[in-house]
């Protein structure tokens, strides 16, 4: 494990790093109680309590995630979230009303939203990072609108003109922009990912999905062919089985594509990301365990009509923590918090309303 971090050869001037697993101590039963209360109060208050629910959820997961027995902390207050959410809802409602009045105006507003989306993403990342601390030292995001516009608008549009052949490269650039602009105690993360790994992950994911689809297609064709020699009841049974197989295929493909790609990219991204002289990350996620976890989580949520969501969320957090290791150098103990503005919660809530994904691995 120590060789994986190059603690002795790549940085000989440094003292040896302390190696430790990321630990997650959350319990499904505990979080189920929090989740249920959050859900009921959010319904009763017509969504107003959802700001408190979000803070409680984040505080629970951050507080139960530890490195060297030191927990992360989520510092946002419910009122910050609520104010940002109210503004975001007003903007969204205005967008919806004006769009209904005039199609031309709707097109203009859609263009305005496209132009504004990089700003929303940057504000969301600034707020989320600033509200995250470890050992009383906060994280920060230093990206700007210009670079965000290039990475989240221009490059994806460019990928369209290449028939999406450039999309793995675009995704690599987006990861480098996001993670490379995160800082901790004034120290910026360095990201040295390779384009080839993104193409390999994409090709492996596509190949696996195609193989599964072909296999299910053959099984379905054989089942349909067998109906030519069966009774009416047998035919109904075959079509019923085909319907079940279709839904199984849907969940399997969804779980497989996400598990394969996320596992390969997460490992590559973490293994090539470090906080110089402070810490280096290592991810050892495996495709099959994560695929099984993703598939069973989806199945449990569907079967229980959503009641298994807390259990599934805890399982995923526990697994990702168990496969993550951090090499911490002694200089990490000397970091001090950097005074910065807290950012704007409106960006985060608007990003959620307009369905822009800026989640971190």
Secondary structure, DSSP 8 states (H G I E B T S, - for coil): -HHHHTTTTTTTTS---EEEE-EE---HHHHHHHHHHHHHHHHHTTTTTHHHHHHHHHHHHHHTEEETTEEEEE---HHHHHHHHHHHHHHHHHHHHHHHH-HHHHHHHHHHHHHHHHHHHHHHHHHHHHTEEETTEEEEE---HHHHHIIIIIHHHHHHHTTTTTHHHHHHHHHHHHHHTEEETTEEEEE---HHHHHHHHHHHHHHHHHHHHHHHHHHHHHHHHGGGS-HHHHHHHHHHHHHHHHHHHHHHHHHHHHHHHHHHHHHHHHTEEETTTEEEEE---HHHHHHHHHHHHHHHHHTTTTTHHHHHHHHHHHHHHTEEEEE-GGGGG----------HHHHHHHHHTT------
